[in-house]
Amino acid sequence: MEFELWMLLGIPLFFGMGWIAARVDIRQLVSESRTLPRGYFKGLNFLLNDQPDKAVDAFIEIVRMDPETADMHFALGNLFRRRGETERAIRVHQNLLARPDLPQEQKEHAEYELGMDYLKAGLLDRAEETFNRLIHSQYAVPARRALLEIFQREKEWPRAIEAAIGLQESGAGSRQKEIAQFYCELAQDALVHLHPEDALPLLEKSLQADRVNVRATLLIGDAQLAKDDVEGALMTWRRVEQISVPHTALVAQRMMDGYRKVGRPLEGVNLIKSYLEQASSIDLLEVVYKAVLELDGLDAAKDLVVNELRRTPTLLGLDKLLEARLVDAPASVVSELSMVKNLVHGYTQKLARYQCSHCGFKARQFYWQCPGCSRWETYPPRRTEELNVMN
């Protein structure tokens, strides 16, 4: 009974202690908020209301009144950079770094922000120098990411490979797909300069980094073709099917040309037809249509297009059908058919685009690296209309 009475007396006691503690916290919070300048709340209010210009003016006033406020300098510099006023952002962060009493942690923060200012301004050499000084600091990972971006912009692929490996080793996640693409860039350059013997070892390294890299497989075939090994190139290109059937659209024309060179065009047509049956694509249809027209005549080519249009109805397919119909259309309907063809073709030009799955950037040609967001392998090998029909 005494124990129960003690518990009853203890409940209000604990409640009172909690109330006192809460009052102390509230008073401390109010006291701290009163020490902040009024301009801080004005600037914060402007930011919340999407008025960055007025927020900048408010923060500038705070910095004038209290030039020792490092946090305000950081906020102001970031606002300048977001508005594109990189020169003013650079001056703000340089002024911070010039302070001899700045703690080491804030000094590294200021140096990182300065590097980002240089990067935004396109001063890549200064940005690189700044981020290199942060490799062994608390900003090592974001600094390495920034360096990787710089090396990609400058197309310094060997240094990009080193930076990507450094990022992996620092625990920032796998960069194997990017490393494979960097080796492909080096190999592509070797092929452009007619050095297939230099390209092949680079492409083997690419596949070591990413075994299912379509681009590396495609380029190995190109290198073999450059060395007059057509059969080897055909065997390599056929491996694309094992990786991704939709990506065979990127290699179909190469394969058809290769089969013509070795005197087996019918084998090539049948193979690409099988790809078309597995993964409908206007690019595959284009290659097969031309080959069937050449080997089996116009009627067979028209039947091919009609069957494909029934299976996958798209305006891109209709455009191809109208093209086939115009070849032997009676003179009485050529004018009308041409008008319809031109109207459909004009509209399909807007649909026959590849679209980045990350940022939505649309392009007429296929890219391995998106020109909009610089991400790698974000373009599906099908056009936007074909993807919409599939979905």
LOGUBA-146358 format. One record per residue (C-alpha): residue in one letter; x, y, z. Coordinates in steps of 0.25 Angstrom, whole numbers, padded with zeros to 4 digits, always signed. Layout:
N
AXYZ ...
This chain:
391
M+0000+0000+0000 E+0012+0010+0003 F+0018+0007-0010 E+0005+0010-0017 L+0004+0023-0009 W+0018+0027-0013 M+0015+0025-0028 L+0003+0034-0027 L+0011+0045-0020 G+0022+0043-0031 I+0013+0046-0043 P+0010+0061-0040 L+0025+0062-0036 F+0030+0057-0050 F+0019+0065-0057 G+0024+0078-0050 M+0039+0075-0054 G+0035+0073-0068 W+0027+0086-0069 I+0039+0094-0063 A+0049+0087-0073 A+0040+0091-0085 R+0039+0105-0080 V+0054+0106-0079 D+0055+0101-0093 I+0045+0111-0098 R+0052+0123-0091 Q+0065+0119-0097 L+0059+0118-0111 V+0053+0131-0110 S+0066+0137-0104 E+0074+0132-0116 S+0064+0137-0126 R+0064+0151-0121 T+0079+0151-0123 L+0077+0149-0138 P+0076+0161-0147 R+0063+0165-0152 G+0068+0165-0166 Y+0070+0150-0164 F+0055+0147-0163 K+0052+0157-0174 G+0062+0150-0183 L+0056+0136-0179 N+0042+0141-0182 F+0046+0146-0195 L+0052+0132-0199 L+0040+0125-0194 N+0032+0134-0203 D+0041+0132-0215 Q+0046+0146-0215 P+0061+0143-0216 D+0065+0157-0220 K+0059+0163-0208 A+0065+0152-0199 V+0079+0156-0205 D+0077+0171-0201 A+0073+0167-0187 F+0085+0158-0185 I+0094+0168-0191 E+0089+0178-0180 I+0092+0168-0169 V+0106+0165-0175 R+0109+0180-0175 M+0104+0182-0160 D+0112+0169-0156 P+0123+0166-0165 E+0128+0155-0156 T+0115+0146-0158 A+0121+0134-0166 D+0107+0127-0168 M+0101+0140-0174 H+0113+0140-0184 F+0111+0126-0188 A+0096+0128-0190 L+0099+0141-0198 G+0109+0134-0207 N+0100+0122-0210 L+0089+0132-0214 F+0098+0140-0223 R+0102+0126-0230 R+0088+0122-0231 R+0084+0135-0238 G+0096+0133-0248 E+0104+0145-0241 T+0117+0136-0240 E+0126+0148-0239 R+0119+0153-0226 A+0119+0139-0221 I+0133+0137-0223 R+0136+0151-0216 V+0128+0147-0204 H+0135+0133-0202 Q+0149+0139-0205 N+0146+0149-0194 L+0143+0138-0184 L+0155+0131-0187 A+0164+0143-0185 R+0159+0144-0170 P+0171+0139-0162 D+0161+0135-0150 L+0153+0126-0158 P+0152+0112-0152 Q+0157+0101-0161 E+0144+0094-0163 Q+0138+0107-0168 K+0150+0110-0176 E+0148+0096-0183 H+0134+0100-0185 A+0137+0113-0192 E+0148+0107-0201 Y+0137+0096-0205 E+0127+0107-0208 L+0138+0115-0216 G+0141+0103-0224 M+0126+0102-0228 D+0126+0117-0231 Y+0137+0114-0241 L+0130+0102-0247 K+0118+0110-0249 A+0125+0121-0256 G+0133+0111-0265 L+0146+0114-0259 L+0150+0099-0259 D+0165+0101-0257 R+0162+0109-0244 A+0151+0099-0240 E+0160+0087-0242 E+0171+0094-0233 T+0162+0097-0222 F+0155+0083-0221 N+0169+0076-0222 R+0172+0084-0209 L+0160+0077-0202 I+0163+0063-0206 H+0167+0060-0192 S+0157+0068-0185 Q+0143+0066-0180 Y+0138+0070-0194 A+0146+0059-0200 V+0134+0052-0207 P+0127+0064-0212 A+0140+0070-0217 R+0143+0057-0224 R+0129+0057-0231 A+0132+0071-0236 L+0146+0067-0241 L+0139+0056-0249 E+0129+0066-0255 I+0141+0075-0259 F+0149+0064-0265 Q+0137+0059-0273 R+0134+0073-0278 E+0149+0075-0283 K+0148+0060-0289 E+0160+0056-0281 W+0156+0042-0280 P+0168+0036-0273 R+0167+0046-0262 A+0152+0043-0261 I+0155+0028-0260 E+0164+0032-0248 A+0154+0041-0242 A+0143+0030-0243 I+0152+0020-0237 G+0155+0029-0225 L+0140+0032-0223 Q+0138+0017-0222 E+0149+0015-0212 S+0144+0026-0204 G+0131+0018-0202 A+0122+0027-0211 G+0116+0016-0219 S+0119+0008-0231 R+0124+0016-0243 Q+0127+0003-0252 K+0117+0007-0263 E+0123+0021-0264 I+0137+0015-0264 A+0133+0006-0276 Q+0128+0018-0284 F+0141+0026-0281 Y+0149+0014-0288 C+0139+0014-0299 E+0141+0029-0301 L+0156+0026-0302 A+0154+0015-0312 Q+0144+0023-0320 D+0155+0033-0322 A+0165+0022-0326 L+0156+0017-0337 V+0153+0031-0342 H+0168+0033-0344 L+0169+0019-0351 H+0176+0011-0339 P+0167-0001-0337 E+0179-0008-0331 D+0179+0002-0320 A+0164+0002-0318 L+0163-0013-0315 P+0170-0013-0302 L+0162-0001-0297 L+0149-0008-0300 E+0154-0020-0293 K+0156-0012-0281 S+0142-0006-0283 L+0136-0020-0283 Q+0144-0023-0270 A+0137-0011-0263 D+0123-0014-0269 R+0121-0028-0275 V+0107-0024-0281 N+0112-0011-0288 V+0105-0010-0301 R+0114+0001-0306 A+0127-0007-0304 T+0122-0019-0311 L+0117-0010-0323 L+0131-0003-0324 I+0139-0016-0323 G+0131-0021-0336 D+0135-0007-0342 A+0150-0009-0338 Q+0149-0023-0344 L+0143-0018-0357 A+0154-0008-0358 K+0164-0019-0358 D+0156-0026-0369 D+0151-0037-0360 V+0136-0036-0365 E+0132-0050-0359 G+0138-0046-0346 A+0130-0033-0346 L+0117-0040-0349 M+0119-0050-0338 T+0122-0039-0328 W+0110-0031-0332 R+0101-0043-0330 R+0105-0042-0315 V+0097-0030-0314 E+0084-0038-0315 Q+0089-0046-0303 I+0090-0033-0295 S+0078-0025-0300 V+0069-0028-0312 P+0064-0014-0313 H+0078-0009-0314 T+0080-0018-0327 A+0073-0006-0334 L+0087+0002-0332 V+0095-0009-0339 A+0085-0014-0350 Q+0090-0006-0361 R+0104-0010-0358 M+0100-0025-0358 M+0093-0024-0371 D+0105-0017-0378 G+0114-0028-0372 Y+0105-0039-0377 R+0105-0033-0391 K+0120-0032-0391 V+0121-0047-0388 G+0111-0051-0398 R+0100-0055-0389 P+0089-0044-0389 L+0077-0053-0388 E+0083-0058-0374 G+0085-0044-0370 V+0070-0040-0374 N+0065-0052-0366 L+0073-0049-0354 I+0068-0035-0353 K+0054-0039-0356 S+0055-0048-0343 Y+0060-0036-0336 L+0048-0028-0341 E+0038-0038-0336 Q+0044-0038-0322 A+0045-0023-0321 S+0037-0014-0330 S+0046-0002-0335 I+0045+0008-0347 D+0060+0007-0348 L+0059-0008-0350 L+0048-0007-0359 E+0055+0003-0368 V+0067-0007-0369 V+0058-0019-0372 Y+0050-0011-0382 K+0061-0006-0390 A+0067-0020-0390 V+0054-0027-0394 L+0052-0017-0405 E+0065-0020-0411 L+0064-0035-0410 D+0050-0039-0411 G+0043-0027-0418 L+0033-0016-0415 D+0021-0025-0412 A+0029-0032-0401 A+0034-0019-0395 K+0020-0014-0395 D+0014-0026-0388 L+0025-0025-0378 V+0022-0011-0374 V+0006-0014-0374 N+0008-0026-0365 E+0017-0018-0355 L+0007-0006-0355 R-0004-0016-0351 R+0005-0022-0340 T+0010-0008-0335 P+0001+0003-0340 T+0009+0016-0340 L+0010+0029-0348 L+0025+0025-0351 G+0020+0012-0357 L+0009+0019-0365 D+0020+0029-0371 K+0028+0017-0375 L+0015+0010-0382 L+0012+0023-0389 E+0026+0024-0394 A+0025+0009-0399 R+0011+0012-0406 L+0017+0024-0413 V+0027+0016-0421 D+0017+0010-0430 A+0004+0018-0428 P-0004+0022-0440 A-0002+0035-0445 S-0016+0039-0442 V-0014+0038-0427 V+0001+0042-0426 S-0002+0056-0423 E-0012+0053-0412 L-0003+0042-0406 S+0009+0051-0406 M+0001+0062-0398 V-0003+0052-0388 K+0011+0047-0387 N+0017+0061-0385 L+0007+0064-0374 V+0009+0051-0367 H+0024+0052-0368 G+0024+0066-0363 Y+0017+0061-0350 T+0026+0049-0349 Q+0038+0057-0348 K+0034+0062-0335 L+0031+0048-0330 A+0044+0042-0336 R+0052+0046-0324 Y+0060+0039-0313 Q+0057+0044-0299 C+0066+0043-0287 S+0059+0035-0276 H+0065+0044-0265 C+0063+0058-0269 G+0054+0057-0281 F+0063+0064-0291 K+0059+0060-0306 A+0069+0058-0317 R+0068+0054-0332 Q+0080+0044-0330 F+0083+0034-0320 Y+0093+0038-0309 W+0101+0030-0299 Q+0102+0042-0290 C+0091+0051-0289 P+0094+0065-0294 G+0084+0071-0284 C+0088+0065-0271 S+0101+0058-0274 R+0096+0044-0269 W+0101+0032-0276 E+0092+0021-0283 T+0079+0028-0280 Y+0074+0028-0294 P+0065+0016-0298 P+0068+0011-0312 R+0054+0013-0316 R+0047+0026-0321 T+0037+0034-0312 E+0025+0029-0319 E+0029+0015-0319 L+0031+0015-0304 N+0017+0022-0302 V+0010+0011-0311 M+0017+0000-0302 N+0013+0007-0289 
